[in-house]
Amino acid sequence: MSAEVDVGHPDPRILQVVTKLETLNLVLVQRRHFADEAVYMDGREFKDCEFRGCRLLVKTGRFRITGNVHMSECTFEIDGPARGVQSIFELLARQPS
């Protein structure tokens, strides 16, 4: 039998990694138009951009979308650590209203 895990506090191993990740400055991508291409979101801030028919790839979830951003006919491909957040939204979508 395994010992009880303290879920009332962040896992110190993960907290250390997240803290380091949060210190990385996001690279600004501004006023760009993307069409029918793969766009890796992590590590970037997309400001006033347009995405049409793109594959938006997310692995860590460390990105930002600001300003006047438009998306149409895009798909998100979520992998790695970001899958945990995706599973929460999938669970919420299945909950009765």
Residue frames as qw, qx, qy, qz and C-alpha x, y, z in Angstrom:
[[0.000, 0.889, 0.457, 0.000, 0.00, 0.00, 0.00],
 [0.425, 0.410, -0.028, 0.806, 1.38, 3.43, -0.90],
 [0.215, -0.372, -0.445, 0.786, 1.54, 6.37, 1.50],
 [0.183, 0.850, 0.471, -0.150, -1.09, 9.08, 1.33],
 [0.431, 0.289, 0.215, 0.827, -0.21, 11.83, -1.11],
 [0.073, -0.608, -0.346, 0.711, -0.70, 15.39, 0.13],
 [0.305, 0.507, 0.568, 0.572, -2.85, 16.92, -2.59],
 [0.164, -0.907, -0.351, 0.169, -3.49, 20.06, -0.54],
 [0.203, -0.808, 0.282, 0.475, -0.22, 21.59, -1.71],
 [0.642, 0.678, -0.301, -0.192, 1.58, 21.79, -5.07],
 [0.956, -0.034, 0.055, 0.286, 4.00, 18.98, -5.83],
 [0.295, -0.825, 0.245, 0.416, 7.39, 20.63, -5.17],
 [0.544, -0.073, 0.631, 0.548, 8.93, 18.90, -8.19],
 [0.313, 0.658, 0.576, 0.370, 6.32, 20.34, -10.54],
 [0.142, -0.958, -0.172, 0.182, 6.34, 23.73, -8.82],
 [0.454, -0.566, 0.380, 0.574, 10.07, 24.03, -9.50],
 [0.424, 0.197, 0.668, 0.579, 9.65, 23.24, -13.20],
 [0.118, 0.826, 0.521, 0.181, 6.67, 25.59, -13.60],
 [0.273, -0.882, -0.013, 0.385, 8.50, 28.42, -11.86],
 [0.426, -0.335, 0.518, 0.662, 11.42, 28.06, -14.26],
 [0.313, 0.450, 0.700, 0.458, 9.07, 27.93, -17.26],
 [0.014, -0.909, -0.415, 0.040, 7.25, 31.07, -16.14],
 [0.336, -0.730, 0.157, 0.574, 10.50, 33.05, -16.06],
 [0.438, 0.095, 0.601, 0.662, 10.98, 32.56, -19.80],
 [0.236, 0.490, 0.034, -0.839, 9.87, 35.66, -21.67],
 [0.640, 0.503, 0.581, -0.013, 7.34, 35.05, -24.40],
 [0.281, -0.092, 0.473, 0.830, 8.39, 36.04, -27.92],
 [0.374, 0.573, 0.288, -0.670, 5.97, 38.58, -29.41],
 [0.250, 0.214, 0.758, 0.563, 4.36, 37.68, -32.72],
 [0.166, 0.581, 0.351, -0.715, 2.31, 40.69, -33.81],
 [0.490, 0.636, -0.016, -0.596, -0.01, 41.49, -36.72],
 [0.033, -0.289, 0.878, 0.381, 0.69, 38.27, -38.62],
 [0.797, 0.204, -0.004, -0.569, -1.69, 36.36, -40.83],
 [0.246, -0.267, 0.929, 0.071, -1.36, 32.58, -40.80],
 [0.769, 0.273, -0.056, -0.575, -3.15, 30.43, -43.36],
 [0.965, 0.178, -0.146, -0.124, -3.19, 26.65, -43.76],
 [0.466, 0.524, -0.614, 0.364, -0.04, 26.05, -41.72],
 [0.737, -0.406, -0.476, 0.256, 1.17, 24.48, -38.50],
 [0.015, -0.759, 0.223, -0.612, 1.71, 27.09, -35.77],
 [0.628, -0.190, -0.622, 0.426, 3.55, 26.14, -32.59],
 [0.278, -0.855, -0.217, -0.380, 1.98, 28.28, -29.86],
 [0.751, -0.564, -0.164, 0.301, 4.26, 27.58, -26.88],
 [0.584, -0.274, 0.046, 0.763, 6.74, 30.29, -25.93],
 [0.169, 0.253, 0.360, 0.882, 4.97, 33.00, -27.90],
 [0.181, 0.560, 0.472, -0.656, 2.49, 35.83, -27.45],
 [0.232, 0.378, 0.665, 0.601, 0.22, 36.26, -30.45],
 [0.042, 0.586, 0.334, -0.737, -1.11, 39.81, -30.62],
 [0.436, 0.645, -0.018, -0.627, -3.51, 41.08, -33.29],
 [0.080, -0.272, 0.873, 0.396, -3.02, 37.96, -35.42],
 [0.775, 0.226, -0.017, -0.590, -5.28, 36.03, -37.76],
 [0.273, -0.217, 0.934, 0.081, -5.37, 32.25, -38.09],
 [0.744, 0.308, -0.052, -0.591, -7.25, 30.58, -40.97],
 [0.943, 0.216, -0.212, -0.141, -7.29, 26.83, -41.44],
 [0.198, 0.651, -0.672, 0.292, -4.26, 26.33, -39.21],
 [0.824, -0.263, -0.481, 0.142, -3.11, 23.49, -36.98],
 [0.177, -0.792, 0.324, -0.487, -2.38, 25.16, -33.65],
 [0.798, -0.003, -0.561, 0.220, 0.04, 23.00, -31.67],
 [0.373, -0.740, 0.286, -0.482, 0.28, 23.26, -27.88],
 [0.710, 0.071, -0.660, 0.236, 2.56, 21.21, -25.66],
 [0.336, -0.080, -0.603, 0.719, 3.07, 23.21, -22.44],
 [0.139, -0.820, -0.552, -0.057, 0.27, 25.76, -22.57],
 [0.377, -0.605, -0.048, 0.700, 2.81, 28.55, -22.00],
 [0.241, 0.291, 0.445, 0.812, 1.56, 31.05, -24.58],
 [0.104, 0.547, 0.422, -0.715, -0.68, 34.10, -24.68],
 [0.212, 0.496, 0.614, 0.577, -3.25, 35.42, -27.16],
 [0.104, -0.596, -0.340, 0.720, -3.98, 39.14, -26.86],
 [0.091, 0.336, -0.270, -0.898, -5.45, 42.01, -28.77],
 [0.693, 0.398, 0.041, -0.600, -7.65, 41.55, -31.79],
 [0.146, -0.272, 0.925, 0.221, -7.13, 37.88, -32.73],
 [0.772, 0.241, -0.025, -0.587, -9.31, 36.01, -35.22],
 [0.239, -0.219, 0.940, 0.110, -9.45, 32.25, -35.73],
 [0.773, 0.279, 0.047, -0.568, -11.46, 30.35, -38.29],
 [0.938, 0.255, -0.191, -0.134, -11.45, 26.70, -39.31],
 [0.163, 0.624, -0.710, 0.281, -8.46, 25.94, -37.06],
 [0.891, -0.278, -0.354, -0.053, -7.74, 22.81, -35.08],
 [0.291, -0.764, 0.511, -0.267, -5.85, 22.51, -31.82],
 [0.858, 0.085, -0.492, 0.123, -3.43, 19.65, -31.27],
 [0.411, -0.753, 0.353, -0.374, -2.66, 19.37, -27.59],
 [0.863, 0.111, -0.454, 0.191, 0.12, 17.15, -26.32],
 [0.429, 0.255, -0.535, 0.681, 2.47, 16.80, -23.36],
 [0.129, -0.199, -0.638, 0.733, 1.72, 18.62, -20.11],
 [0.335, 0.053, -0.065, -0.939, -1.12, 20.60, -21.70],
 [0.464, -0.166, -0.796, -0.352, -3.13, 17.37, -22.06],
 [0.213, -0.291, -0.773, 0.522, -3.96, 17.53, -18.37],
 [0.207, 0.318, 0.183, -0.907, -5.84, 20.78, -18.88],
 [0.423, 0.075, -0.599, -0.675, -7.52, 19.38, -21.98],
 [0.346, -0.214, -0.913, 0.026, -8.83, 16.44, -19.95],
 [0.015, 0.350, 0.560, -0.751, -10.44, 18.85, -17.45],
 [0.356, 0.291, -0.140, -0.877, -12.32, 20.63, -20.24],
 [0.428, -0.001, -0.810, -0.401, -13.43, 17.33, -21.74],
 [0.212, -0.289, -0.859, 0.366, -14.78, 16.27, -18.34],
 [0.143, 0.370, 0.312, -0.864, -16.62, 19.60, -17.91],
 [0.377, 0.169, -0.477, -0.776, -18.17, 19.24, -21.36],
 [0.412, -0.145, -0.882, -0.175, -19.69, 15.89, -20.31],
 [0.014, -0.223, -0.693, 0.685, -21.24, 17.30, -17.13],
 [0.033, 0.680, 0.703, 0.207, -25.01, 17.86, -17.23],
 [0.079, 0.464, 0.052, 0.881, -26.09, 21.50, -17.44]]
